[in-house]
């Protein structure tokens, strides 16, 4: 298994999903996970974790089996768009030659920044190093998570002939918009070539399956959707300071997450109901624009911009929130909505999200329908009957979900291609 994020180093839902699935899969397969950076103290029963930031790479890289050049996979070397799904916003201008000296490899990944402006260097080096490591090991299936691992996965398939399963947690057309397929975009090309080379594809929802088919032109037979899940955790409630209700947004502040529609919804809600505050937890390239919009609308004082929060702080605000709001333009899944549901917080979601497929009792609307969003939030803040029914029904839905079921579904996918 090829991954990129893994606890405790997280920037989004990718690492959380990879952890939950790996833990459950270890009951059904012998699993080796290769990631750019791992904590030496991190262990997971039944999973061998290899982090390139501390591995004894001198021996691992001594294997000189001829392999496919990285550049035969990624022939696009520049992109004219600012890619914004990552914390700082990134401009990729060139894919450099991979770093292969052991010390340089360790230094490249031994950082708290999982992505950063040198992300393409990291992706290229990961592809070379993973291939050399994996050729010394016995395995039956290659399973790779998201575009940053796809070049390595394809390279490994070409070198070994082993079946390739790609897990699609998000798409470039989600992150920057569907215009990505009409521009010279390195990430889109990596995703497309990866999906074309794969034997099976595991999107995290039927919504993502449809997006991949529509925007990447991949045949339907390859797709086997498997939903994410959430581990049961003890929850609690905290007393709020003051009597204002809290509407919570949790995630990156990017085009994909629909911040402009959050501002429009807030403005419309506040025309009818003032005893509320919007709590925005996250950072991203659209954060300042969102602040400016709220200020221009005269509603800035009704927002709290908390920035990036670690998991304990996230749990603290979940323990106080009254409504969870996710107006995403294109959301492959949306694990944060499940986290909110664990804390008995009713959700208002965009229909353009994967999690809306499993949360049947959430209130849903098209991402642009801010009138409906405002009405839904108003109802949840003012009508206890609606609120309590939603909480009770959603709790039953969450209880029926498990990473073990997801792992069984993934195992079935393996069996179709081995």
Secondary structure as the mmCIF struct_conf table of DSSP 4:
data_model
#
loop_
_struct_conf.conf_type_id
_struct_conf.id
_struct_conf.beg_label_comp_id
_struct_conf.beg_label_asym_id
_struct_conf.beg_label_seq_id
_struct_conf.end_label_comp_id
_struct_conf.end_label_asym_id
_struct_conf.end_label_seq_id
STRN STRN1 UNK A 2 UNK A 2
BEND BEND1 UNK A 4 UNK A 4
STRN STRN2 UNK A 6 UNK A 6
TURN_TY1_P TURN_TY1_P1 UNK A 7 UNK A 8
STRN STRN3 UNK A 9 UNK A 9
BEND BEND2 UNK A 11 UNK A 12
HELX_RH_AL_P HELX_RH_AL_P1 UNK A 13 UNK A 25
TURN_TY1_P TURN_TY1_P2 UNK A 26 UNK A 28
BEND BEND3 UNK A 29 UNK A 29
STRN STRN4 UNK A 31 UNK A 35
BEND BEND4 UNK A 36 UNK A 36
TURN_TY1_P TURN_TY1_P3 UNK A 40 UNK A 41
STRN STRN5 UNK A 44 UNK A 44
TURN_TY1_P TURN_TY1_P4 UNK A 45 UNK A 46
STRN STRN6 UNK A 47 UNK A 51
TURN_TY1_P TURN_TY1_P5 UNK A 52 UNK A 54
BEND BEND5 UNK A 55 UNK A 55
HELX_RH_AL_P HELX_RH_AL_P2 UNK A 57 UNK A 60
TURN_TY1_P TURN_TY1_P6 UNK A 61 UNK A 62
HELX_RH_3T_P HELX_RH_3T_P1 UNK A 70 UNK A 72
TURN_TY1_P TURN_TY1_P7 UNK A 73 UNK A 73
BEND BEND6 UNK A 80 UNK A 81
STRN STRN7 UNK A 83 UNK A 83
BEND BEND7 UNK A 85 UNK A 86
TURN_TY1_P TURN_TY1_P8 UNK A 87 UNK A 88
STRN STRN8 UNK A 90 UNK A 90
HELX_LH_PP_P HELX_LH_PP_P1 UNK A 96 UNK A 99
BEND BEND8 UNK A 101 UNK A 101
HELX_RH_AL_P HELX_RH_AL_P3 UNK A 102 UNK A 109
BEND BEND9 UNK A 111 UNK A 112
BEND BEND10 UNK A 114 UNK A 116
TURN_TY1_P TURN_TY1_P9 UNK A 117 UNK A 118
HELX_RH_AL_P HELX_RH_AL_P4 UNK A 119 UNK A 134
TURN_TY1_P TURN_TY1_P10 UNK A 135 UNK A 136
BEND BEND11 UNK A 137 UNK A 137
BEND BEND12 UNK A 140 UNK A 140
STRN STRN9 UNK A 141 UNK A 145
BEND BEND13 UNK A 146 UNK A 146
HELX_RH_AL_P HELX_RH_AL_P5 UNK A 147 UNK A 160
STRN STRN10 UNK A 163 UNK A 168
BEND BEND14 UNK A 169 UNK A 169
HELX_RH_AL_P HELX_RH_AL_P6 UNK A 172 UNK A 175
TURN_TY1_P TURN_TY1_P11 UNK A 176 UNK A 176
HELX_RH_3T_P HELX_RH_3T_P2 UNK A 178 UNK A 182
BEND BEND15 UNK A 183 UNK A 183
HELX_RH_AL_P HELX_RH_AL_P7 UNK A 186 UNK A 197
BEND BEND16 UNK A 199 UNK A 199
STRN STRN11 UNK A 200 UNK A 203
BEND BEND17 UNK A 204 UNK A 205
HELX_RH_AL_P HELX_RH_AL_P8 UNK A 206 UNK A 216
HELX_RH_3T_P HELX_RH_3T_P3 UNK A 220 UNK A 222
STRN STRN12 UNK A 223 UNK A 223
BEND BEND18 UNK A 241 UNK A 243
STRN STRN13 UNK A 245 UNK A 250
BEND BEND19 UNK A 251 UNK A 251
BEND BEND20 UNK A 254 UNK A 254
HELX_RH_3T_P HELX_RH_3T_P4 UNK A 255 UNK A 257
TURN_TY1_P TURN_TY1_P12 UNK A 258 UNK A 258
HELX_RH_AL_P HELX_RH_AL_P9 UNK A 259 UNK A 270
TURN_TY1_P TURN_TY1_P13 UNK A 271 UNK A 272
BEND BEND21 UNK A 275 UNK A 275
STRN STRN14 UNK A 276 UNK A 281
TURN_TY1_P TURN_TY1_P14 UNK A 285 UNK A 286
HELX_RH_AL_P HELX_RH_AL_P10 UNK A 287 UNK A 297
TURN_TY1_P TURN_TY1_P15 UNK A 298 UNK A 298
HELX_RH_3T_P HELX_RH_3T_P5 UNK A 300 UNK A 302
STRN STRN15 UNK A 303 UNK A 307
HELX_RH_AL_P HELX_RH_AL_P11 UNK A 311 UNK A 318
TURN_TY1_P TURN_TY1_P16 UNK A 319 UNK A 320
BEND BEND22 UNK A 322 UNK A 322
STRN STRN16 UNK A 323 UNK A 326
BEND BEND23 UNK A 329 UNK A 330
STRN STRN17 UNK A 331 UNK A 331
BEND BEND24 UNK A 332 UNK A 332
HELX_RH_AL_P HELX_RH_AL_P12 UNK A 335 UNK A 342
TURN_TY1_P TURN_TY1_P17 UNK A 343 UNK A 344
STRN STRN18 UNK A 346 UNK A 350
BEND BEND25 UNK A 351 UNK A 352
STRN STRN19 UNK A 353 UNK A 353
BEND BEND26 UNK A 354 UNK A 354
HELX_RH_3T_P HELX_RH_3T_P6 UNK A 355 UNK A 357
TURN_TY1_P TURN_TY1_P18 UNK A 358 UNK A 358
TURN_TY1_P TURN_TY1_P19 UNK A 360 UNK A 361
BEND BEND27 UNK A 362 UNK A 362
STRN STRN20 UNK A 363 UNK A 365
TURN_TY1_P TURN_TY1_P20 UNK A 367 UNK A 368
HELX_RH_AL_P HELX_RH_AL_P13 UNK A 370 UNK A 382
HELX_RH_AL_P HELX_RH_AL_P14 UNK A 384 UNK A 399
TURN_TY1_P TURN_TY1_P21 UNK A 400 UNK A 400
HELX_RH_AL_P HELX_RH_AL_P15 UNK A 403 UNK A 417
#
